[in-house]
């Protein structure tokens, strides 16, 4: 009887986690620290991928890039696809074009495509709300913002609230990745960062049954996507005592494994 009880305990503990993001490219990361501290096996697999909107399809939206005097960039991905499409359309971006970036690192990434020191470039501190404050100081510009078909709700909401007219240009799409090589989700916890990740889960595993698998999410929209899919949400970040996903996972595992000794 004692042996059966021990086997049951081992089954209940969180030991194996799948994070729906690419594996960190550094040897040391919060996830590796988490794995060592709690004796976990953490795998990484991106559940979504980005597809380019082809120039021929972009033309159908009748957006004239050169009718704008300023471009708003929310990510490096947006920068890559903006310059890809303008190249495919054989457009020459004038030196007078202004660039407004969500962060300094995003602004520096422009060096891949333009002579940085010869352009008018502005940036915020990583928050879109703060970028809107920067845009308000340049009200006379005609703004264009390259986006994915799935983007943060706050972007159009904050722009509309600030009464900043902007042309939204869908230049890339977020789609479900092909996960057919994963035969089953033999994990104790699945970690998601976007509603698209939940959509990919249900697309790739239409017969998915959660049972004892824990689901962790980052952001309100992702948490709501879990509920909308009829799944149980076990870990939600950020939280006052767990501002990051690794911190939220650690707090949950510490409590959960302690209670299942």
C-alpha positions in Angstrom: 0.0 0.0 0.0 2.8 2.4 0.8 4.4 1.9 -2.6 1.1 2.8 -4.4 0.8 6.0 -2.3 4.3 7.2 -3.4 3.5 6.5 -7.1 0.4 8.6 -6.8 2.3 11.5 -5.3 4.9 11.5 -8.1 2.1 11.6 -10.7 0.6 14.7 -9.0 3.7 16.8 -8.9 4.5 19.4 -11.6 7.6 18.0 -13.3 7.2 18.6 -17.1 6.3 22.0 -18.7 5.8 23.1 -22.3 6.4 26.8 -23.0 4.8 28.0 -26.2 7.7 30.3 -27.1 11.1 29.8 -28.8 13.8 28.5 -26.5 15.9 31.4 -24.9 19.1 31.9 -26.8 21.1 32.4 -23.7 22.5 29.6 -21.4 21.1 31.4 -18.3 17.4 32.4 -18.2 14.7 32.6 -15.6 13.3 29.3 -17.0 16.7 27.5 -16.7 16.9 28.8 -13.1 13.4 27.6 -12.5 14.2 24.2 -13.9 17.2 23.7 -11.7 15.5 25.0 -8.5 12.4 22.7 -8.8 13.9 19.8 -10.8 11.8 20.5 -13.9 12.0 19.5 -17.5 11.0 22.6 -19.5 10.5 22.3 -23.3 10.0 25.2 -25.7 7.9 25.1 -28.8 6.4 28.0 -30.7 2.7 27.5 -31.2 2.3 30.3 -33.7 4.3 31.6 -36.7 4.3 34.8 -38.8 3.4 34.8 -42.5 4.1 37.7 -44.7 1.3 39.5 -46.5 2.4 39.5 -50.1 2.7 42.8 -52.0 -0.1 41.8 -54.4 -2.4 41.2 -51.5 -1.3 44.4 -49.7 -2.2 46.4 -52.9 -5.9 45.3 -52.4 -6.1 47.5 -49.3 -5.3 50.5 -51.5 -2.9 52.0 -48.9 -0.5 54.5 -50.3 2.6 54.3 -48.1 4.2 57.5 -49.6 1.1 59.5 -48.7 2.3 59.3 -45.1 5.0 61.4 -43.4 5.7 59.2 -40.4 5.7 55.4 -39.6 4.9 54.0 -36.2 6.8 50.8 -35.3 5.7 48.6 -32.3 8.3 45.8 -32.9 11.2 44.6 -35.0 8.9 42.3 -36.8 6.9 45.4 -38.0 10.1 47.0 -39.2 11.1 43.9 -41.2 7.8 43.6 -42.9 7.5 47.3 -43.7 10.8 47.4 -45.5 10.1 44.1 -47.2 6.8 45.3 -48.6 8.1 48.7 -49.7 10.9 46.8 -51.5 8.5 44.5 -53.2 6.4 47.5 -54.2 9.6 49.2 -55.4 9.0 52.2 -53.3 11.7 54.6 -52.4 11.2 55.9 -48.9 12.2 59.6 -48.7 14.8 60.8 -46.3 12.2 63.1 -44.8 10.2 60.1 -43.5 9.9 60.2 -39.7 10.0 57.1 -37.5 8.3 56.7 -34.1 9.3 53.5 -32.2 7.9 51.9 -29.1 11.4 51.5 -27.5 15.0 52.6 -28.0 16.0 49.0 -29.0 13.3 49.0 -31.7 14.6 52.4 -32.9 18.2 51.1 -33.1 17.0 48.1 -35.2 16.2 50.6 -38.0 19.9 50.7 -38.7 19.4 47.5 -40.6 17.5 49.4 -43.2 18.4 53.2 -43.0 21.2 55.5 -42.1 20.2 56.0 -38.5 22.0 59.3 -37.8 20.5 61.0 -40.9 16.8 60.3 -40.1 14.3 61.8 -37.7 13.7 59.0 -35.2 11.7 59.2 -31.9 11.1 56.5 -29.3 9.2 55.7 -26.1 10.2 53.5 -23.2 8.5 50.3 -24.3 4.9 51.2 -23.5 2.5 52.1 -26.3 0.7 54.6 -24.0 4.0 56.5 -23.7 4.5 56.4 -27.4 1.1 58.0 -27.9 2.4 60.9 -25.8 5.3 61.3 -28.2 2.9 61.2 -31.2 0.8 64.0 -29.7 3.8 66.3 -29.9 3.8 65.8 -33.7 0.1 66.2 -34.5 0.6 67.4 -38.0 2.2 64.1 -39.2 0.3 61.6 -41.4 0.9 58.4 -39.6 1.0 54.8 -40.9 1.4 51.8 -38.5 2.4 48.4 -39.8 0.6 45.6 -37.9 -0.2 42.0 -37.8 -3.8 40.9 -38.4 -3.8 40.0 -34.7 -2.5 42.8 -32.5 -3.0 44.3 -29.1 -6.4 45.9 -28.6 -4.8 48.9 -26.8 -3.2 50.1 -30.0 -6.3 51.3 -31.9 -8.0 52.2 -28.7 -5.3 54.5 -27.4 -4.8 56.1 -30.9 -8.6 56.8 -31.2 -8.8 58.1 -27.6 -5.9 60.5 -28.4 -7.6 61.5 -31.6 -4.5 60.7 -33.7 -5.5 59.7 -37.2 -3.5 56.7 -38.3 -3.6 54.3 -41.2 -3.4 50.7 -40.0 -1.5 48.6 -42.6 -1.7 44.8 -42.1 1.7 43.6 -43.4 2.0 40.2 -41.8 -0.3 37.6 -40.2 -0.1 35.4 -37.1 -1.1 31.8 -37.9 -1.0 28.5 -36.1 2.2 26.6 -36.4 2.3 23.0 -37.6 2.6 20.8 -34.5 1.9 17.5 -36.1 5.2 16.1 -34.9 4.0 16.3 -31.3 2.1 13.1 -30.8 0.5 14.0 -27.5 0.8 16.7 -24.9 2.4 14.7 -22.1 3.0 17.6 -19.9 2.0 18.7 -16.5 1.7 22.4 -17.5 1.2 24.3 -20.8 2.3 28.0 -20.9 0.7 30.5 -23.3 1.4 34.2 -24.1 -1.3 35.1 -26.7 -4.8 34.2 -27.7 -3.3 32.9 -30.9 -1.4 30.3 -28.9 -4.7 29.0 -27.5 -6.2 28.9 -31.0 -3.2 26.9 -32.2 -3.6 24.5 -29.3 -7.3 23.8 -30.3 -6.4 23.7 -34.0 -3.5 21.2 -33.7 -5.2 19.1 -31.0 -8.9 19.2 -31.6 -9.5 16.3 -29.2 -7.5 17.9 -26.4 -8.7 17.1 -22.9 -7.2 19.2 -20.2 -7.8 16.8 -17.2 -5.0 17.4 -14.8 -2.8 19.5 -17.1 -2.3 23.0 -15.7 -2.6 26.0 -18.0 -0.6 29.2 -17.4 -1.1 32.4 -19.3 0.4 35.9 -19.6 -2.0 38.8 -20.2 -5.7 39.3 -19.8 -6.5 38.6 -23.4 -4.8 35.2 -23.3 -6.5 34.3 -20.0 -9.9 35.1 -21.6 -9.1 33.0 -24.6 -8.5 30.0 -22.3 -11.9 30.6 -20.7 -13.6 31.1 -24.1 -12.2 27.8 -25.2 -13.9 26.1 -22.2 -10.5 25.3 -20.5 -9.5 25.7 -16.9 -7.0 28.5 -16.1 -4.6 27.6 -13.3 -1.9 30.3 -13.4 -2.5 33.9 -14.5 0.3 36.5 -14.9 1.2 39.2 -14.4 0.1 39.5 -10.7 1.3 41.9 -8.0 3.4 39.2 -6.4 4.4 37.6 -9.7 5.1 40.2 -12.4 6.6 37.7 -14.9 5.6 34.3 -16.2 8.5 32.4 -14.6 7.7 34.1 -11.3 4.0 33.1 -11.5 5.0 29.5 -12.4 7.4 29.3 -9.5 4.8 30.6 -7.0 2.3 28.1 -8.3 4.7 25.1 -8.3 6.0 25.9 -4.9 2.5 25.9 -3.5 1.2 23.0 -5.6 4.0 20.6 -5.0 4.1 21.4 -1.3 0.4 20.5 -1.0 0.9 17.3 -2.9 3.6 15.8 -0.9 
